[in-house]
Amino acid sequence: MPSGALVLLILRVLRSGPLHGYAIAQRIHSLSSEVLRVEEGVLYPALQRILLKGWVSSEWGISETNRKVRFYRLTPAGRKQLDAELSGYDRVH
């Protein structure tokens, strides 16, 4: 996966609403026609980095399987970053 692509994918997936980490990985897998599989060891450090940058916020909640999970939500700064990332991607392609 090209550098920065995971961040773009995470931001893109969160544009539709808040999700917990496992759901983010599943959504990326599903949207890529089951080609991309994001492992926990890559996903959670990326989520932490974009959380620190202020592109996402998080809060604890209960998953559909009744487990305590952290939900991530795109912030206005994250939406702006996503637009910039998509614009750059469009220029390259």
Jmol script that loads the backbone (N, CA, C; Angstrom):
load data "model"
ATOM      1  N   MET A   1       0.850  -1.171   0.000  1.00  0.00           N
ATOM      2  CA  MET A   1       0.000   0.000   0.000  1.00  0.00           C
ATOM      3  C   MET A   1       0.895   1.234   0.000  1.00  0.00           C
ATOM      4  N   PRO A   2       0.638   2.183  -0.902  1.00  0.00           N
ATOM      5  CA  PRO A   2       1.469   3.390  -0.949  1.00  0.00           C
ATOM      6  C   PRO A   2       1.409   4.178   0.362  1.00  0.00           C
ATOM      7  N   SER A   3       2.478   4.898   0.638  1.00  0.00           N
ATOM      8  CA  SER A   3       2.543   5.704   1.852  1.00  0.00           C
ATOM      9  C   SER A   3       1.384   6.696   1.891  1.00  0.00           C
ATOM     10  N   GLY A   4       0.729   6.787   3.015  1.00  0.00           N
ATOM     11  CA  GLY A   4      -0.393   7.708   3.159  1.00  0.00           C
ATOM     12  C   GLY A   4      -1.727   7.163   2.702  1.00  0.00           C
ATOM     13  N   ALA A   5      -1.716   6.034   2.013  1.00  0.00           N
ATOM     14  CA  ALA A   5      -2.966   5.476   1.497  1.00  0.00           C
ATOM     15  C   ALA A   5      -3.874   5.006   2.630  1.00  0.00           C
ATOM     16  N   LEU A   6      -3.299   4.448   3.685  1.00  0.00           N
ATOM     17  CA  LEU A   6      -4.121   3.965   4.783  1.00  0.00           C
ATOM     18  C   LEU A   6      -4.855   5.123   5.456  1.00  0.00           C
ATOM     19  N   VAL A   7      -4.163   6.235   5.663  1.00  0.00           N
ATOM     20  CA  VAL A   7      -4.803   7.404   6.265  1.00  0.00           C
ATOM     21  C   VAL A   7      -5.957   7.870   5.389  1.00  0.00           C
ATOM     22  N   LEU A   8      -5.734   7.936   4.097  1.00  0.00           N
ATOM     23  CA  LEU A   8      -6.784   8.330   3.158  1.00  0.00           C
ATOM     24  C   LEU A   8      -7.976   7.373   3.261  1.00  0.00           C
ATOM     25  N   LEU A   9      -7.712   6.091   3.312  1.00  0.00           N
ATOM     26  CA  LEU A   9      -8.791   5.104   3.408  1.00  0.00           C
ATOM     27  C   LEU A   9      -9.567   5.239   4.717  1.00  0.00           C
ATOM     28  N   ILE A  10      -8.859   5.436   5.807  1.00  0.00           N
ATOM     29  CA  ILE A  10      -9.521   5.590   7.104  1.00  0.00           C
ATOM     30  C   ILE A  10     -10.410   6.823   7.104  1.00  0.00           C
ATOM     31  N   LEU A  11      -9.857   7.946   6.655  1.00  0.00           N
ATOM     32  CA  LEU A  11     -10.641   9.181   6.618  1.00  0.00           C
ATOM     33  C   LEU A  11     -11.852   9.020   5.712  1.00  0.00           C
ATOM     34  N   ARG A  12     -11.658   8.374   4.584  1.00  0.00           N
ATOM     35  CA  ARG A  12     -12.753   8.165   3.620  1.00  0.00           C
ATOM     36  C   ARG A  12     -13.860   7.306   4.225  1.00  0.00           C
ATOM     37  N   VAL A  13     -13.491   6.257   4.922  1.00  0.00           N
ATOM     38  CA  VAL A  13     -14.477   5.370   5.545  1.00  0.00           C
ATOM     39  C   VAL A  13     -15.236   6.096   6.654  1.00  0.00           C
ATOM     40  N   LEU A  14     -14.537   6.932   7.411  1.00  0.00           N
ATOM     41  CA  LEU A  14     -15.182   7.648   8.519  1.00  0.00           C
ATOM     42  C   LEU A  14     -16.069   8.796   8.050  1.00  0.00           C
ATOM     43  N   ARG A  15     -15.951   9.162   6.780  1.00  0.00           N
ATOM     44  CA  ARG A  15     -16.799  10.232   6.248  1.00  0.00           C
ATOM     45  C   ARG A  15     -18.276   9.863   6.366  1.00  0.00           C
ATOM     46  N   SER A  16     -18.588   8.583   6.312  1.00  0.00           N
ATOM     47  CA  SER A  16     -19.986   8.150   6.371  1.00  0.00           C
ATOM     48  C   SER A  16     -20.515   8.038   7.806  1.00  0.00           C
ATOM     49  N   GLY A  17     -19.650   8.201   8.811  1.00  0.00           N
ATOM     50  CA  GLY A  17     -20.105   8.160  10.196  1.00  0.00           C
ATOM     51  C   GLY A  17     -19.109   7.461  11.095  1.00  0.00           C
ATOM     52  N   PRO A  18     -19.323   7.560  12.409  1.00  0.00           N
ATOM     53  CA  PRO A  18     -18.377   6.970  13.370  1.00  0.00           C
ATOM     54  C   PRO A  18     -18.375   5.444  13.320  1.00  0.00           C
ATOM     55  N   LEU A  19     -17.181   4.892  13.491  1.00  0.00           N
ATOM     56  CA  LEU A  19     -17.000   3.439  13.508  1.00  0.00           C
ATOM     57  C   LEU A  19     -15.916   3.086  14.512  1.00  0.00           C
ATOM     58  N   HIS A  20     -15.944   1.855  15.005  1.00  0.00           N
ATOM     59  CA  HIS A  20     -14.845   1.371  15.840  1.00  0.00           C
ATOM     60  C   HIS A  20     -13.798   0.730  14.940  1.00  0.00           C
ATOM     61  N   GLY A  21     -12.622   0.472  15.496  1.00  0.00           N
ATOM     62  CA  GLY A  21     -11.487   0.000  14.708  1.00  0.00           C
ATOM     63  C   GLY A  21     -11.760  -1.217  13.856  1.00  0.00           C
ATOM     64  N   TYR A  22     -12.359  -2.242  14.447  1.00  0.00           N
ATOM     65  CA  TYR A  22     -12.625  -3.464  13.688  1.00  0.00           C
ATOM     66  C   TYR A  22     -13.581  -3.179  12.526  1.00  0.00           C
ATOM     67  N   ALA A  23     -14.573  -2.328  12.756  1.00  0.00           N
ATOM     68  CA  ALA A  23     -15.525  -1.982  11.695  1.00  0.00           C
ATOM     69  C   ALA A  23     -14.840  -1.194  10.580  1.00  0.00           C
ATOM     70  N   ILE A  24     -13.871  -0.361  10.937  1.00  0.00           N
ATOM     71  CA  ILE A  24     -13.104   0.377   9.918  1.00  0.00           C
ATOM     72  C   ILE A  24     -12.361  -0.614   9.031  1.00  0.00           C
ATOM     73  N   ALA A  25     -11.670  -1.574   9.649  1.00  0.00           N
ATOM     74  CA  ALA A  25     -10.925  -2.585   8.887  1.00  0.00           C
ATOM     75  C   ALA A  25     -11.865  -3.381   7.988  1.00  0.00           C
ATOM     76  N   GLN A  26     -13.024  -3.765   8.519  1.00  0.00           N
ATOM     77  CA  GLN A  26     -13.993  -4.523   7.730  1.00  0.00           C
ATOM     78  C   GLN A  26     -14.527  -3.705   6.559  1.00  0.00           C
ATOM     79  N   ARG A  27     -14.801  -2.426   6.788  1.00  0.00           N
ATOM     80  CA  ARG A  27     -15.330  -1.568   5.729  1.00  0.00           C
ATOM     81  C   ARG A  27     -14.301  -1.387   4.624  1.00  0.00           C
ATOM     82  N   ILE A  28     -13.030  -1.189   4.982  1.00  0.00           N
ATOM     83  CA  ILE A  28     -11.967  -1.068   3.969  1.00  0.00           C
ATOM     84  C   ILE A  28     -11.890  -2.360   3.161  1.00  0.00           C
ATOM     85  N   HIS A  29     -11.945  -3.488   3.843  1.00  0.00           N
ATOM     86  CA  HIS A  29     -11.897  -4.789   3.170  1.00  0.00           C
ATOM     87  C   HIS A  29     -13.073  -4.942   2.202  1.00  0.00           C
ATOM     88  N   SER A  30     -14.240  -4.570   2.653  1.00  0.00           N
ATOM     89  CA  SER A  30     -15.445  -4.686   1.837  1.00  0.00           C
ATOM     90  C   SER A  30     -15.419  -3.728   0.632  1.00  0.00           C
ATOM     91  N   LEU A  31     -15.052  -2.472   0.873  1.00  0.00           N
ATOM     92  CA  LEU A  31     -15.043  -1.482  -0.207  1.00  0.00           C
ATOM     93  C   LEU A  31     -13.971  -1.761  -1.261  1.00  0.00           C
ATOM     94  N   SER A  32     -12.942  -2.504  -0.869  1.00  0.00           N
ATOM     95  CA  SER A  32     -11.871  -2.829  -1.822  1.00  0.00           C
ATOM     96  C   SER A  32     -12.156  -4.147  -2.545  1.00  0.00           C
ATOM     97  N   SER A  33     -13.398  -4.578  -2.518  1.00  0.00           N
ATOM     98  CA  SER A  33     -13.785  -5.861  -3.119  1.00  0.00           C
ATOM     99  C   SER A  33     -12.971  -7.002  -2.524  1.00  0.00           C
ATOM    100  N   GLU A  34     -12.719  -6.905  -1.236  1.00  0.00           N
ATOM    101  CA  GLU A  34     -12.007  -7.910  -0.453  1.00  0.00           C
ATOM    102  C   GLU A  34     -10.558  -8.106  -0.881  1.00  0.00           C
ATOM    103  N   VAL A  35      -9.958  -7.038  -1.448  1.00  0.00           N
ATOM    104  CA  VAL A  35      -8.558  -7.094  -1.854  1.00  0.00           C
ATOM    105  C   VAL A  35      -7.650  -6.632  -0.726  1.00  0.00           C
ATOM    106  N   LEU A  36      -8.026  -5.546  -0.048  1.00  0.00           N
ATOM    107  CA  LEU A  36      -7.201  -4.991   1.017  1.00  0.00           C
ATOM    108  C   LEU A  36      -7.646  -5.523   2.372  1.00  0.00           C
ATOM    109  N   ARG A  37      -6.684  -5.961   3.140  1.00  0.00           N
ATOM    110  CA  ARG A  37      -6.958  -6.411   4.503  1.00  0.00           C
ATOM    111  C   ARG A  37      -6.021  -5.619   5.417  1.00  0.00           C
ATOM    112  N   VAL A  38      -6.598  -4.842   6.316  1.00  0.00           N
ATOM    113  CA  VAL A  38      -5.818  -4.001   7.219  1.00  0.00           C
ATOM    114  C   VAL A  38      -5.673  -4.723   8.551  1.00  0.00           C
ATOM    115  N   GLU A  39      -4.442  -5.008   8.922  1.00  0.00           N
ATOM    116  CA  GLU A  39      -4.167  -5.713  10.170  1.00  0.00           C
ATOM    117  C   GLU A  39      -4.183  -4.742  11.346  1.00  0.00           C
ATOM    118  N   GLU A  40      -4.517  -5.248  12.527  1.00  0.00           N
ATOM    119  CA  GLU A  40      -4.582  -4.432  13.734  1.00  0.00           C
ATOM    120  C   GLU A  40      -3.274  -3.706  14.020  1.00  0.00           C
ATOM    121  N   GLY A  41      -2.162  -4.373  13.773  1.00  0.00           N
ATOM    122  CA  GLY A  41      -0.850  -3.796  14.050  1.00  0.00           C
ATOM    123  C   GLY A  41      -0.519  -2.600  13.191  1.00  0.00           C
ATOM    124  N   VAL A  42      -1.266  -2.396  12.124  1.00  0.00           N
ATOM    125  CA  VAL A  42      -1.087  -1.246  11.244  1.00  0.00           C
ATOM    126  C   VAL A  42      -2.210  -0.238  11.469  1.00  0.00           C
ATOM    127  N   LEU A  43      -3.415  -0.737  11.657  1.00  0.00           N
ATOM    128  CA  LEU A  43      -4.593   0.130  11.782  1.00  0.00           C
ATOM    129  C   LEU A  43      -4.547   0.993  13.033  1.00  0.00           C
ATOM    130  N   TYR A  44      -4.339   0.394  14.186  1.00  0.00           N
ATOM    131  CA  TYR A  44      -4.434   1.157  15.437  1.00  0.00           C
ATOM    132  C   TYR A  44      -3.336   2.211  15.597  1.00  0.00           C
ATOM    133  N   PRO A  45      -2.090   1.946  15.186  1.00  0.00           N
ATOM    134  CA  PRO A  45      -1.099   3.037  15.210  1.00  0.00           C
ATOM    135  C   PRO A  45      -1.479   4.181  14.255  1.00  0.00           C
ATOM    136  N   ALA A  46      -2.045   3.847  13.098  1.00  0.00           N
ATOM    137  CA  ALA A  46      -2.483   4.895  12.164  1.00  0.00           C
ATOM    138  C   ALA A  46      -3.619   5.703  12.770  1.00  0.00           C
ATOM    139  N   LEU A  47      -4.572   5.026  13.409  1.00  0.00           N
ATOM    140  CA  LEU A  47      -5.672   5.737  14.076  1.00  0.00           C
ATOM    141  C   LEU A  47      -5.132   6.644  15.178  1.00  0.00           C
ATOM    142  N   GLN A  48      -4.154   6.175  15.923  1.00  0.00           N
ATOM    143  CA  GLN A  48      -3.572   6.994  16.995  1.00  0.00           C
ATOM    144  C   GLN A  48      -2.894   8.229  16.412  1.00  0.00           C
ATOM    145  N   ARG A  49      -2.167   8.067  15.297  1.00  0.00           N
ATOM    146  CA  ARG A  49      -1.494   9.216  14.677  1.00  0.00           C
ATOM    147  C   ARG A  49      -2.503  10.261  14.210  1.00  0.00           C
ATOM    148  N   ILE A  50      -3.583   9.813  13.549  1.00  0.00           N
ATOM    149  CA  ILE A  50      -4.541  10.801  13.045  1.00  0.00           C
ATOM    150  C   ILE A  50      -5.397  11.369  14.179  1.00  0.00           C
ATOM    151  N   LEU A  51      -5.521  10.643  15.263  1.00  0.00           N
ATOM    152  CA  LEU A  51      -6.188  11.163  16.457  1.00  0.00           C
ATOM    153  C   LEU A  51      -5.358  12.313  17.037  1.00  0.00           C
ATOM    154  N   LEU A  52      -4.052  12.108  17.136  1.00  0.00           N
ATOM    155  CA  LEU A  52      -3.155  13.146  17.655  1.00  0.00           C
ATOM    156  C   LEU A  52      -3.107  14.370  16.745  1.00  0.00           C
ATOM    157  N   LYS A  53      -3.291  14.172  15.449  1.00  0.00           N
ATOM    158  CA  LYS A  53      -3.314  15.302  14.506  1.00  0.00           C
ATOM    159  C   LYS A  53      -4.639  16.054  14.547  1.00  0.00           C
ATOM    160  N   GLY A  54      -5.623  15.491  15.223  1.00  0.00           N
ATOM    161  CA  GLY A  54      -6.919  16.155  15.326  1.00  0.00           C
ATOM    162  C   GLY A  54      -7.847  15.891  14.161  1.00  0.00           C
ATOM    163  N   TRP A  55      -7.517  14.909  13.328  1.00  0.00           N
ATOM    164  CA  TRP A  55      -8.348  14.607  12.160  1.00  0.00           C
ATOM    165  C   TRP A  55      -9.527  13.719  12.525  1.00  0.00           C
ATOM    166  N   VAL A  56      -9.421  13.020  13.644  1.00  0.00           N
ATOM    167  CA  VAL A  56     -10.533  12.229  14.169  1.00  0.00           C
ATOM    168  C   VAL A  56     -10.632  12.491  15.672  1.00  0.00           C
ATOM    169  N   SER A  57     -11.805  12.255  16.198  1.00  0.00           N
ATOM    170  CA  SER A  57     -11.998  12.263  17.644  1.00  0.00           C
ATOM    171  C   SER A  57     -12.469  10.863  18.009  1.00  0.00           C
ATOM    172  N   SER A  58     -12.446  10.558  19.301  1.00  0.00           N
ATOM    173  CA  SER A  58     -12.880   9.228  19.694  1.00  0.00           C
ATOM    174  C   SER A  58     -13.665   9.292  20.991  1.00  0.00           C
ATOM    175  N   GLU A  59     -14.493   8.301  21.172  1.00  0.00           N
ATOM    176  CA  GLU A  59     -15.214   8.141  22.433  1.00  0.00           C
ATOM    177  C   GLU A  59     -15.514   6.662  22.626  1.00  0.00           C
ATOM    178  N   TRP A  60     -15.608   6.277  23.883  1.00  0.00           N
ATOM    179  CA  TRP A  60     -15.894   4.883  24.199  1.00  0.00           C
ATOM    180  C   TRP A  60     -17.381   4.617  24.069  1.00  0.00           C
ATOM    181  N   GLY A  61     -17.694   3.438  23.612  1.00  0.00           N
ATOM    182  CA  GLY A  61     -19.080   3.026  23.473  1.00  0.00           C
ATOM    183  C   GLY A  61     -19.180   1.513  23.476  1.00  0.00           C
ATOM    184  N   ILE A  62     -20.359   1.024  23.175  1.00  0.00           N
ATOM    185  CA  ILE A  62     -20.622  -0.411  23.151  1.00  0.00           C
ATOM    186  C   ILE A  62     -20.879  -0.833  21.706  1.00  0.00           C
ATOM    187  N   SER A  63     -20.188  -1.880  21.281  1.00  0.00           N
ATOM    188  CA  SER A  63     -20.338  -2.378  19.907  1.00  0.00           C
ATOM    189  C   SER A  63     -21.616  -3.187  19.771  1.00  0.00           C
ATOM    190  N   GLU A  64     -21.899  -3.575  18.540  1.00  0.00           N
ATOM    191  CA  GLU A  64     -23.078  -4.400  18.264  1.00  0.00           C
ATOM    192  C   GLU A  64     -22.973  -5.787  18.901  1.00  0.00           C
ATOM    193  N   THR A  65     -21.759  -6.175  19.302  1.00  0.00           N
ATOM    194  CA  THR A  65     -21.571  -7.455  19.995  1.00  0.00           C
ATOM    195  C   THR A  65     -21.468  -7.266  21.513  1.00  0.00           C
ATOM    196  N   ASN A  66     -21.873  -6.081  21.969  1.00  0.00           N
ATOM    197  CA  ASN A  66     -21.924  -5.756  23.393  1.00  0.00           C
ATOM    198  C   ASN A  66     -20.545  -5.699  24.056  1.00  0.00           C
ATOM    199  N   ARG A  67     -19.536  -5.239  23.289  1.00  0.00           N
ATOM    200  CA  ARG A  67     -18.188  -5.072  23.830  1.00  0.00           C
ATOM    201  C   ARG A  67     -17.874  -3.593  23.941  1.00  0.00           C
ATOM    202  N   LYS A  68     -17.049  -3.232  24.901  1.00  0.00           N
ATOM    203  CA  LYS A  68     -16.602  -1.855  25.049  1.00  0.00           C
ATOM    204  C   LYS A  68     -15.553  -1.578  23.969  1.00  0.00           C
ATOM    205  N   VAL A  69     -15.826  -0.596  23.108  1.00  0.00           N
ATOM    206  CA  VAL A  69     -14.930  -0.271  22.001  1.00  0.00           C
ATOM    207  C   VAL A  69     -14.792   1.243  21.881  1.00  0.00           C
ATOM    208  N   ARG A  70     -13.766   1.653  21.170  1.00  0.00           N
ATOM    209  CA  ARG A  70     -13.524   3.069  20.925  1.00  0.00           C
ATOM    210  C   ARG A  70     -14.059   3.405  19.535  1.00  0.00           C
ATOM    211  N   PHE A  71     -14.990   4.344  19.474  1.00  0.00           N
ATOM    212  CA  PHE A  71     -15.545   4.798  18.202  1.00  0.00           C
ATOM    213  C   PHE A  71     -14.778   6.029  17.733  1.00  0.00           C
ATOM    214  N   TYR A  72     -14.451   6.055  16.452  1.00  0.00           N
ATOM    215  CA  TYR A  72     -13.720   7.163  15.847  1.00  0.00           C
ATOM    216  C   TYR A  72     -14.665   7.938  14.943  1.00  0.00           C
ATOM    217  N   ARG A  73     -14.549   9.276  15.008  1.00  0.00           N
ATOM    218  CA  ARG A  73     -15.415  10.159  14.224  1.00  0.00           C
ATOM    219  C   ARG A  73     -14.535  11.187  13.515  1.00  0.00           C
ATOM    220  N   LEU A  74     -14.841  11.461  12.270  1.00  0.00           N
ATOM    221  CA  LEU A  74     -14.125  12.463  11.493  1.00  0.00           C
ATOM    222  C   LEU A  74     -14.421  13.849  12.052  1.00  0.00           C
ATOM    223  N   THR A  75     -13.393  14.660  12.252  1.00  0.00           N
ATOM    224  CA  THR A  75     -13.557  16.031  12.735  1.00  0.00           C
ATOM    225  C   THR A  75     -13.593  16.975  11.530  1.00  0.00           C
ATOM    226  N   PRO A  76     -13.975  18.236  11.729  1.00  0.00           N
ATOM    227  CA  PRO A  76     -13.898  19.198  10.622  1.00  0.00           C
ATOM    228  C   PRO A  76     -12.487  19.282  10.026  1.00  0.00           C
ATOM    229  N   ALA A  77     -11.466  19.225  10.875  1.00  0.00           N
ATOM    230  CA  ALA A  77     -10.083  19.229  10.369  1.00  0.00           C
ATOM    231  C   ALA A  77      -9.805  17.973   9.554  1.00  0.00           C
ATOM    232  N   GLY A  78     -10.368  16.855   9.963  1.00  0.00           N
ATOM    233  CA  GLY A  78     -10.204  15.601   9.223  1.00  0.00           C
ATOM    234  C   GLY A  78     -10.910  15.649   7.878  1.00  0.00           C
ATOM    235  N   ARG A  79     -12.078  16.277   7.858  1.00  0.00           N
ATOM    236  CA  ARG A  79     -12.814  16.438   6.598  1.00  0.00           C
ATOM    237  C   ARG A  79     -12.017  17.299   5.619  1.00  0.00           C
ATOM    238  N   LYS A  80     -11.403  18.354   6.158  1.00  0.00           N
ATOM    239  CA  LYS A  80     -10.558  19.235   5.337  1.00  0.00           C
ATOM    240  C   LYS A  80      -9.343  18.467   4.809  1.00  0.00           C
ATOM    241  N   GLN A  81      -8.731  17.658   5.673  1.00  0.00           N
ATOM    242  CA  GLN A  81      -7.578  16.850   5.272  1.00  0.00           C
ATOM    243  C   GLN A  81      -7.983  15.828   4.209  1.00  0.00           C
ATOM    244  N   LEU A  82      -9.138  15.214   4.382  1.00  0.00           N
ATOM    245  CA  LEU A  82      -9.632  14.253   3.399  1.00  0.00           C
ATOM    246  C   LEU A  82      -9.808  14.920   2.047  1.00  0.00           C
ATOM    247  N   ASP A  83     -10.410  16.102   2.036  1.00  0.00           N
ATOM    248  CA  ASP A  83     -10.588  16.832   0.775  1.00  0.00           C
ATOM    249  C   ASP A  83      -9.245  17.132   0.121  1.00  0.00           C
ATOM    250  N   ALA A  84      -8.253  17.525   0.922  1.00  0.00           N
ATOM    251  CA  ALA A  84      -6.912  17.801   0.398  1.00  0.00           C
ATOM    252  C   ALA A  84      -6.272  16.531  -0.152  1.00  0.00           C
ATOM    253  N   GLU A  85      -6.424  15.425   0.579  1.00  0.00           N
ATOM    254  CA  GLU A  85      -5.855  14.138   0.135  1.00  0.00           C
ATOM    255  C   GLU A  85      -6.502  13.693  -1.177  1.00  0.00           C
ATOM    256  N   LEU A  86      -7.818  13.805  -1.261  1.00  0.00           N
ATOM    257  CA  LEU A  86      -8.518  13.399  -2.479  1.00  0.00           C
ATOM    258  C   LEU A  86      -8.151  14.283  -3.657  1.00  0.00           C
ATOM    259  N   SER A  87      -7.987  15.573  -3.407  1.00  0.00           N
ATOM    260  CA  SER A  87      -7.577  16.502  -4.457  1.00  0.00           C
ATOM    261  C   SER A  87      -6.200  16.134  -4.998  1.00  0.00           C
ATOM    262  N   GLY A  88      -5.275  15.826  -4.067  1.00  0.00           N
ATOM    263  CA  GLY A  88      -3.926  15.401  -4.469  1.00  0.00           C
ATOM    264  C   GLY A  88      -3.947  14.101  -5.242  1.00  0.00           C
ATOM    265  N   TYR A  89      -4.788  13.189  -4.807  1.00  0.00           N
ATOM    266  CA  TYR A  89      -4.918  11.899  -5.493  1.00  0.00           C
ATOM    267  C   TYR A  89      -5.448  12.097  -6.913  1.00  0.00           C
ATOM    268  N   ASP A  90      -6.449  12.961  -7.065  1.00  0.00           N
ATOM    269  CA  ASP A  90      -7.017  13.239  -8.387  1.00  0.00           C
ATOM    270  C   ASP A  90      -5.985  13.864  -9.321  1.00  0.00           C
ATOM    271  N   ARG A  91      -5.136  14.749  -8.768  1.00  0.00           N
ATOM    272  CA  ARG A  91      -4.102  15.375  -9.603  1.00  0.00           C
ATOM    273  C   ARG A  91      -3.112  14.350 -10.129  1.00  0.00           C
ATOM    274  N   VAL A  92      -2.756  13.391  -9.278  1.00  0.00           N
ATOM    275  CA  VAL A  92      -1.776  12.370  -9.669  1.00  0.00           C
ATOM    276  C   VAL A  92      -2.360  11.440 -10.740  1.00  0.00           C
ATOM    277  N   HIS A  93      -3.637  11.111 -10.597  1.00  0.00           N
ATOM    278  CA  HIS A  93      -4.250  10.179 -11.544  1.00  0.00           C
ATOM    279  C   HIS A  93      -4.960  10.936 -12.610  1.00  0.00           C
TER     280      HIS A  93
END
end "model"
wireframe off; spacefill off
backbone 0.3
color backbone group
